[in-house]
């Protein structure tokens, strides 16, 4: 039962972790325009995981 709950909540934890990593790369990295493209897959992943009202 606990493993099932962990699998269900893993994508919910994945989105903020990925956002934090991309944000740090965006701030600390020298390639601003290249790194900002990495936000798009995270937004798409968020729209598939979260309800519609949360992402908009």
C-alpha positions as CSV (number, residue, x, y, z in Angstrom):
1,X,0.0,0.0,0.0
2,X,2.8,2.4,0.9
3,X,4.7,1.7,-2.4
4,X,1.5,2.4,-4.3
5,X,1.0,5.8,-2.6
6,X,4.7,6.6,-3.4
7,X,4.2,5.9,-7.1
8,X,1.1,8.0,-7.1
9,X,2.9,11.0,-5.4
10,X,6.2,10.8,-7.2
11,X,5.2,13.0,-10.2
12,X,3.8,15.6,-7.8
13,X,7.3,15.9,-6.2
14,X,9.1,15.7,-9.6
15,X,7.7,18.9,-10.9
16,X,9.0,21.3,-8.2
17,X,12.3,19.5,-8.1
18,X,12.7,19.9,-11.9
19,X,11.7,23.5,-11.7
20,X,14.3,24.2,-9.0
21,X,17.0,22.6,-11.1
22,X,16.1,24.5,-14.2
23,X,15.8,27.7,-12.3
24,X,19.3,27.3,-10.8
25,X,20.7,26.5,-14.2
26,X,19.0,29.6,-15.6
27,X,20.4,31.9,-12.9
28,X,23.9,30.4,-12.6
29,X,24.5,29.3,-16.2
30,X,25.9,31.4,-19.0
31,X,23.4,30.1,-21.6
32,X,20.3,32.1,-20.8
33,X,18.3,31.5,-24.0
34,X,19.1,27.8,-24.2
35,X,18.2,27.0,-20.6
36,X,14.9,28.9,-20.7
37,X,13.6,26.3,-23.3
38,X,13.8,23.7,-20.5
39,X,10.8,25.3,-18.8
40,X,8.5,24.1,-21.6
41,X,8.6,20.3,-20.8
42,X,8.0,21.0,-17.1
43,X,4.9,23.1,-17.9
44,X,3.6,20.3,-20.2
45,X,4.3,17.7,-17.5
46,X,2.4,19.9,-15.0
47,X,-0.6,20.2,-17.3
48,X,-0.8,16.4,-17.5
49,X,-0.3,15.8,-13.7
50,X,-2.3,18.6,-12.1
51,X,-5.9,19.7,-12.5
52,X,-6.7,22.3,-15.0
53,X,-7.4,25.1,-12.5
54,X,-4.1,24.7,-10.8
55,X,-1.8,25.2,-13.8
56,X,-3.6,28.2,-15.3
